[in-house]
Amino acid sequence: MPRTKLPIRTRANSDKHDLYERSVQCPEAEIEFVDTTFRKIRGRRATSFREDFCGTAASACEWVRLRDTNTAVGVDLDGPTLANGVKRHVSKLTDDQKKRITLQRRNVLHPTGPGLGVDVVVAMNFSYWIFKTRELMLSYFKAVRKSLVPDGMLFMDHYGGSDSYLEIKERRRIGGARRGFTYIWDQAHYNPITNEKTNHIHFEFKKGPAWKKAFTYTWRLWSLIEIRELLTEAGFKNITVYWEGDDGHGGGDGVFKKTTRGEACRCYIAYISAEK
């Protein structure tokens, strides 16, 4: 029988969270990095996992799929986004996996219940940059440290480089002719006095109107040294930076290696690990 063609993607038949995940997330690679790095440093496998600012909890779901001994907690303040994650991700888990994941609509500064006493906490997609003062960021790091087991670890991502200070747009095509779309990262405003910046994500389609400002973020642009100093002040030890390699075409290759010396490049992505 001939294959049924899927309709051409438009704003009307798209889910913005799905578009976001297709554009900027890879839970499988992220979880592999966290799992492998924790085992290498601690000499054991992590089992309990908390995803702060979890959004649709894609990474938390990936964690419980990884091994049948793993448990996960996703924490986020946005109820509709959590509901989207339940519909699109949690619903696809097996019955056993569903028993091992908990989603909490809660402030990450005040973890509770199964979100306490975990092996690993992750804060990805630069979401922790919502804390714009040293006092709030320090409070968050202290709250994370208290919620970890004695040999627990915190993992975060980070971006920077000269382009991060500019008011520019990056366009990238995602997917094929019929179901593809264009992802636009819009660094709309930057204030060098406060280091505050406003970023938007837009989506454009082959047919129909674009999805302008599908997501908007108002962050402080934190430097790596500021984050490392605050982690130390919060009591973390052995704070490590993992730098992404170059693919030879001006982009990242997805391979992150431990380093104490970065590159003065236009744009970089890095991971940070911190040990309790």
C-alpha positions as CSV (number, residue, x, y, z in Angstrom):
1,M,0.0,0.0,0.0
2,P,1.3,3.5,-0.7
3,R,2.5,5.5,2.3
4,T,0.1,8.2,3.5
5,K,1.8,11.6,3.3
6,L,1.8,13.6,6.5
7,P,0.3,17.1,6.1
8,I,2.7,20.0,5.6
9,R,3.7,21.4,8.9
10,T,2.1,24.7,9.9
11,R,1.6,26.6,13.0
12,A,-2.0,25.3,13.3
13,N,-1.0,21.7,13.4
14,S,2.2,22.1,15.5
15,D,2.9,21.9,19.2
16,K,5.4,24.6,20.3
17,H,6.9,22.3,22.9
18,D,7.5,19.6,20.3
19,L,9.1,22.2,18.0
20,Y,11.3,23.4,20.8
21,E,12.5,19.9,21.6
22,R,13.3,19.1,18.0
23,S,15.3,22.3,17.7
24,V,17.4,22.4,20.9
25,Q,17.0,19.3,23.0
26,C,18.6,15.8,22.9
27,P,17.6,14.1,26.1
28,E,19.4,10.9,25.1
29,A,22.8,12.6,24.7
30,E,22.3,14.7,27.8
31,I,21.4,11.7,30.0
32,E,24.3,9.6,28.6
33,F,26.7,12.4,29.5
34,V,25.3,12.7,33.1
35,D,25.1,9.0,33.7
36,T,28.6,8.3,32.3
37,T,30.3,11.2,34.1
38,F,28.7,10.5,37.5
39,R,29.9,6.8,37.3
40,K,33.4,7.8,36.2
41,I,33.7,10.3,39.2
42,R,31.8,8.4,41.9
43,G,32.6,4.8,40.9
44,R,28.9,3.8,41.1
45,R,25.8,4.3,39.0
46,A,23.4,7.1,40.0
47,T,19.8,6.0,40.4
48,S,17.8,8.9,41.7
49,F,17.5,12.0,39.5
50,R,15.9,15.4,39.7
51,E,15.4,17.7,36.7
52,D,15.0,21.3,37.8
53,F,13.1,23.7,35.4
54,C,12.0,20.5,33.8
55,G,9.5,21.9,31.3
56,T,8.0,18.9,29.6
57,A,10.2,16.6,31.6
58,A,11.8,14.9,28.5
59,S,15.1,14.3,30.4
60,A,13.3,12.9,33.4
61,C,11.4,10.4,31.2
62,E,14.7,9.5,29.5
63,W,16.3,8.8,32.9
64,V,13.6,6.3,34.0
65,R,13.8,4.6,30.6
66,L,17.6,4.1,31.0
67,R,17.4,1.5,33.7
68,D,14.6,-0.2,35.6
69,T,16.2,0.9,38.9
70,N,16.1,4.6,38.1
71,T,13.7,7.1,39.6
72,A,13.2,10.7,38.5
73,V,11.5,13.9,39.7
74,G,10.7,16.8,37.4
75,V,10.2,20.3,39.0
76,D,8.7,23.3,37.2
77,L,6.4,26.2,38.1
78,D,4.5,26.2,34.8
79,G,1.4,24.0,35.0
80,P,0.4,23.9,31.3
81,T,4.0,22.9,30.3
82,L,4.0,20.1,32.9
83,A,0.6,19.0,31.5
84,N,2.1,19.0,28.0
85,G,4.9,16.7,29.2
86,V,2.4,14.3,30.8
87,K,0.5,14.1,27.5
88,R,3.4,13.8,25.2
89,H,6.1,12.0,27.2
90,V,4.9,10.5,30.5
91,S,1.9,8.9,28.7
92,K,4.3,6.9,26.5
93,L,6.2,5.3,29.4
94,T,5.4,1.8,30.5
95,D,3.4,1.3,33.6
96,D,6.5,0.4,35.6
97,Q,8.3,3.5,34.3
98,K,5.3,5.7,35.2
99,K,5.6,4.5,38.8
100,R,9.2,5.7,38.9
101,I,8.6,9.3,37.8
102,T,7.1,12.2,39.7
103,L,6.3,15.7,38.4
104,Q,6.0,18.6,40.8
105,R,4.6,22.0,40.2
106,R,7.0,23.7,42.6
107,N,9.7,26.4,43.0
108,V,13.1,24.8,42.6
109,L,14.3,26.9,45.6
110,H,12.1,24.8,47.8
111,P,12.4,21.1,46.8
112,T,10.4,18.6,48.7
113,G,9.3,14.9,49.0
114,P,11.1,12.6,46.4
115,G,13.0,15.7,45.2
116,L,15.2,15.4,48.3
117,G,18.0,12.9,48.9
118,V,18.8,12.4,45.2
119,D,22.0,11.3,43.5
120,V,21.8,13.9,40.7
121,V,20.2,17.3,40.0
122,V,20.3,18.7,36.5
123,A,19.5,22.3,35.4
124,M,19.8,22.4,31.7
125,N,18.9,24.7,28.8
126,F,20.4,27.6,30.7
127,S,17.2,27.8,32.7
128,Y,18.9,28.6,36.0
129,W,19.8,32.0,34.5
130,I,16.4,33.2,35.5
131,F,18.1,34.0,38.8
132,K,19.5,37.5,38.1
133,T,21.2,38.3,41.4
134,R,24.1,36.6,43.2
135,E,21.9,36.2,46.3
136,L,19.2,34.2,44.4
137,M,21.7,32.1,42.5
138,L,23.6,31.3,45.7
139,S,20.3,30.4,47.4
140,Y,19.5,28.0,44.5
141,F,22.9,26.3,44.6
142,K,22.6,25.9,48.4
143,A,19.1,24.4,48.1
144,V,20.4,22.0,45.5
145,R,23.4,21.0,47.6
146,K,21.1,20.3,50.6
147,S,18.9,18.1,48.5
148,L,21.7,15.8,47.3
149,V,23.0,12.6,48.9
150,P,26.5,12.9,50.5
151,D,28.2,12.0,47.2
152,G,25.6,13.6,44.9
153,M,26.3,15.9,42.0
154,L,24.9,18.8,40.2
155,F,25.0,19.1,36.4
156,M,24.3,22.3,34.3
157,D,24.9,23.6,30.9
158,H,26.3,27.0,29.9
159,Y,26.8,29.1,26.8
160,G,28.9,32.2,26.0
161,G,31.3,33.7,23.6
162,S,31.4,37.1,21.9
163,D,28.2,36.5,20.0
164,S,26.3,36.0,23.3
165,Y,26.5,39.8,24.0
166,L,25.1,40.8,20.6
167,E,21.6,41.6,19.5
168,I,21.5,39.1,16.6
169,K,19.3,36.3,15.1
170,E,20.3,32.7,14.3
171,R,18.3,30.8,11.8
172,R,18.4,27.0,11.4
173,R,16.4,24.6,9.3
174,I,15.0,21.6,11.1
175,G,13.6,18.5,9.3
176,G,12.5,17.8,5.7
177,A,10.5,19.5,3.1
178,R,7.0,18.6,4.3
179,R,7.4,18.4,8.1
180,G,10.4,20.7,8.5
181,F,10.4,24.2,9.9
182,T,12.9,27.0,10.6
183,Y,14.0,27.7,14.1
184,I,15.1,31.2,14.9
185,W,17.1,32.2,18.1
186,D,16.5,35.9,18.6
187,Q,18.8,37.7,21.0
188,A,16.6,40.7,21.0
189,H,18.0,42.8,23.8
190,Y,21.2,43.0,25.9
191,N,21.9,45.5,28.7
192,P,25.7,45.6,29.4
193,I,25.2,47.5,32.6
194,T,23.2,44.6,34.2
195,N,24.1,41.7,31.9
196,E,20.4,41.2,31.5
197,K,19.2,39.9,28.1
198,T,15.9,39.1,26.4
199,N,15.8,36.2,24.0
200,H,13.0,34.9,21.9
201,I,12.4,31.7,19.9
202,H,10.4,32.0,16.7
203,F,9.3,29.3,14.3
204,E,8.6,29.7,10.6
205,F,6.8,27.3,8.3
206,K,6.6,26.5,4.6
207,K,2.9,27.6,4.6
208,G,1.0,29.9,6.8
209,P,2.0,32.4,9.5
210,A,5.1,32.2,11.6
211,W,5.0,31.5,15.3
212,K,6.5,34.7,16.6
213,K,7.8,34.7,20.2
214,A,6.8,31.1,20.8
215,F,9.1,31.3,23.8
216,T,10.6,34.4,25.6
217,Y,13.4,34.3,28.2
218,T,14.6,37.2,30.3
219,W,17.9,36.1,31.8
220,R,21.2,37.4,33.3
221,L,24.1,36.4,31.1
222,W,26.3,34.7,33.7
223,S,30.0,34.0,33.1
224,L,31.6,30.7,33.8
225,I,33.8,32.1,36.5
226,E,30.9,33.7,38.3
227,I,29.0,30.4,38.3
228,R,32.1,28.5,39.5
229,E,32.7,31.0,42.3
230,L,29.0,30.8,43.5
231,L,29.1,27.0,43.4
232,T,32.2,27.2,45.6
233,E,30.5,29.6,48.0
234,A,27.5,27.3,48.2
235,G,29.9,24.5,49.4
236,F,30.4,22.5,46.2
237,K,33.7,21.0,45.5
238,N,35.6,19.8,42.3
239,I,33.7,22.1,40.0
240,T,34.5,20.9,36.4
241,V,33.9,22.4,33.0
242,Y,33.5,20.2,30.0
243,W,34.0,22.1,26.7
244,E,32.3,21.1,23.4
245,G,34.6,20.2,20.5
246,D,34.6,21.9,17.1
247,D,33.0,20.0,14.1
248,G,35.3,21.8,11.7
249,H,32.5,23.9,10.2
250,G,32.1,26.5,12.9
251,G,29.7,24.4,15.0
252,G,29.9,22.0,17.9
253,D,30.5,18.3,17.5
254,G,28.5,17.2,20.6
255,V,31.6,15.8,22.3
256,F,32.3,17.4,25.7
257,K,35.8,17.1,27.3
258,K,37.0,18.1,30.7
259,T,39.2,21.2,30.5
260,T,40.6,24.1,32.4
261,R,41.2,26.2,29.3
262,G,38.4,27.3,26.9
263,E,38.6,29.0,23.6
264,A,38.0,32.7,22.9
265,C,35.4,31.8,20.2
266,R,32.2,33.5,19.0
267,C,30.0,30.9,20.6
268,Y,30.5,28.0,22.9
269,I,28.5,25.4,24.8
270,A,29.8,23.7,27.9
271,Y,28.7,21.5,30.7
272,I,29.5,22.1,34.4
273,S,29.6,19.4,37.1
274,A,29.8,20.2,40.8
275,E,30.3,17.6,43.6
276,K,28.8,17.8,47.1
